[in-house]
Amino acid sequence: MAEKPAKDCPNCDEILPAGTVKCKNCGLNIHTGESYEMQVKKAKGAGSSQPPTTGRLGLTILAALGFVFLAGFLYQRGMIRTIQENPDLYQTYAERLETVDELLALGRKRDAGEAAQELKSELENQLDAIGEEDATQRRLLANLISKIDRRLEESEQ
């Protein structure tokens, strides 16, 4: 009976004795064509009994982002409704804030600071007059006051 001739490994060209299933040099399975690395990955995957958590983590992150966007949307909607209910009041404040910005742009920091301080005092009085019942209007006024504070810092530089 004739013996099968030796052949070369298709991966690393190592001479393989007849009947060899795996290359001793690179680990390639001659019959399946799987590399050693692929065999190790399959073995590790088969031994793992824990389900992957990436799906749950991704859903948790997605749900958290959805909640944040929903909260932001509702907050913005409340602000818009408050502005629509008091258009003259907020329009006047916005125009006066633009005047402060224009004075700063012209380099008239002292005038801008005085105008900003006057506007801030009026907004703080308005905030005190509102009371605790209208949280959205309070947040809107507080937001305007913080913008004025930034303008005051710019006018002092």
C-alpha positions as CSV (number, residue, x, y, z in Angstrom):
1,M,0.0,0.0,0.0
2,A,1.4,3.3,-1.0
3,E,1.9,6.0,1.7
4,K,0.4,9.4,1.1
5,P,3.0,12.0,0.2
6,A,3.8,14.9,2.6
7,K,2.3,18.2,1.7
8,D,2.9,21.9,2.5
9,C,0.7,23.9,5.0
10,P,-1.2,26.4,2.9
11,N,-0.7,29.1,5.6
12,C,3.0,28.9,6.6
13,D,4.5,26.4,4.0
14,E,5.6,24.0,6.8
15,I,6.1,20.5,5.4
16,L,3.3,18.3,6.9
17,P,3.5,14.5,7.2
18,A,0.8,12.6,5.4
19,G,-2.5,12.5,7.4
20,T,-1.8,15.6,9.5
21,V,-4.9,17.5,10.6
22,K,-3.3,20.5,12.3
23,C,-0.1,22.3,11.3
24,K,2.3,22.1,14.3
25,N,3.9,25.4,13.3
26,C,0.9,27.8,12.8
27,G,-2.1,25.7,14.2
28,L,-4.1,25.8,10.9
29,N,-6.7,23.0,10.7
30,I,-6.0,21.5,7.2
31,H,-9.5,20.1,6.8
32,T,-11.6,23.1,7.9
33,G,-9.1,25.9,7.1
34,E,-9.6,27.5,10.5
35,S,-6.7,29.4,11.9
36,Y,-5.5,28.8,15.5
37,E,-6.9,32.2,16.5
38,M,-10.3,31.4,15.2
39,Q,-10.3,28.1,17.0
40,V,-9.4,29.9,20.3
41,K,-12.2,32.4,19.7
42,K,-14.7,29.7,19.2
43,A,-13.6,27.8,22.3
44,K,-13.8,31.0,24.4
45,G,-17.3,31.8,23.1
46,A,-18.5,28.3,23.7
47,G,-17.4,28.3,27.4
48,S,-19.0,31.6,28.2
49,S,-22.3,31.2,30.0
50,Q,-22.9,34.9,30.7
51,P,-25.2,36.7,28.2
52,P,-23.7,39.8,26.6
53,T,-24.6,43.0,28.5
54,T,-23.9,45.4,25.7
55,G,-27.5,45.2,24.5
56,R,-28.9,46.1,27.9
57,L,-26.3,48.8,28.5
58,G,-27.1,50.3,25.1
59,L,-30.9,50.3,25.9
60,T,-30.2,51.9,29.2
61,I,-28.2,54.7,27.7
62,L,-30.8,55.2,24.9
63,A,-33.6,55.4,27.5
64,A,-31.6,57.9,29.6
65,L,-31.0,60.1,26.5
66,G,-34.6,59.9,25.6
67,F,-35.6,61.0,29.1
68,V,-33.1,64.0,28.9
69,F,-34.5,65.1,25.5
70,L,-38.0,64.7,26.7
71,A,-37.3,66.8,29.8
72,G,-35.6,69.5,27.6
73,F,-38.5,69.5,25.2
74,L,-41.0,70.0,28.1
75,Y,-38.9,72.7,29.7
76,Q,-38.6,74.6,26.4
77,R,-42.4,74.2,25.8
78,G,-43.1,75.7,29.3
79,M,-40.7,78.6,28.6
80,I,-42.3,79.3,25.3
81,R,-45.8,79.2,26.8
82,T,-44.7,81.6,29.6
83,I,-43.2,84.0,27.0
84,Q,-46.4,83.8,24.9
85,E,-48.5,84.7,27.9
86,N,-46.4,87.8,28.7
87,P,-45.0,88.9,25.4
88,D,-44.7,92.6,26.1
89,L,-42.8,92.0,29.4
90,Y,-40.2,89.6,27.9
91,Q,-39.8,91.5,24.6
92,T,-39.0,94.7,26.5
93,Y,-36.4,92.8,28.6
94,A,-34.9,91.2,25.5
95,E,-34.6,94.6,23.7
96,R,-32.9,96.2,26.7
97,L,-30.5,93.3,26.9
98,E,-29.7,93.8,23.2
99,T,-29.0,97.5,24.0
100,V,-26.5,96.4,26.7
101,D,-24.8,94.1,24.0
102,E,-24.7,97.0,21.6
103,L,-23.1,99.3,24.2
104,L,-20.5,96.6,24.9
105,A,-19.8,96.2,21.2
106,L,-19.2,99.9,20.9
107,G,-16.7,99.8,23.8
108,R,-19.0,101.8,26.1
109,K,-18.5,99.4,29.0
110,R,-19.4,101.9,31.7
111,D,-22.8,102.7,30.0
112,A,-23.4,99.0,29.4
113,G,-22.7,98.2,33.0
114,E,-25.1,100.8,34.2
115,A,-27.8,99.7,31.9
116,A,-27.3,96.1,32.8
117,Q,-27.4,96.8,36.5
118,E,-30.6,98.8,36.1
119,L,-32.2,95.9,34.1
120,K,-31.0,93.3,36.7
121,S,-32.6,95.3,39.5
122,E,-35.9,95.4,37.7
123,L,-35.8,91.7,36.9
124,E,-35.0,90.8,40.5
125,N,-38.0,92.9,41.7
126,Q,-40.1,91.1,39.1
127,L,-38.8,87.8,40.4
128,D,-39.7,88.7,43.9
129,A,-43.2,89.8,42.9
130,I,-43.9,86.5,41.1
131,G,-43.8,84.3,44.1
132,E,-43.2,80.5,44.2
133,E,-46.3,79.4,42.3
134,D,-45.0,80.1,38.8
135,A,-41.8,78.1,38.5
136,T,-41.4,78.4,34.8
137,Q,-41.6,82.2,34.9
138,R,-39.1,82.3,37.8
139,R,-36.7,80.1,35.8
140,L,-37.1,82.4,32.7
141,L,-36.4,85.5,34.8
142,A,-33.4,83.8,36.5
143,N,-32.1,82.9,33.1
144,L,-32.3,86.5,32.0
145,I,-30.6,87.6,35.2
146,S,-27.7,85.2,34.6
147,K,-27.3,86.6,31.1
148,I,-27.1,90.1,32.6
149,D,-24.6,89.0,35.1
150,R,-22.3,87.8,32.2
151,R,-22.7,91.2,30.6
152,L,-21.8,92.9,33.8
153,E,-18.6,90.8,34.0
154,E,-17.8,91.9,30.5
155,S,-18.4,95.5,31.3
156,E,-16.0,95.3,34.3
157,Q,-13.1,93.9,32.3
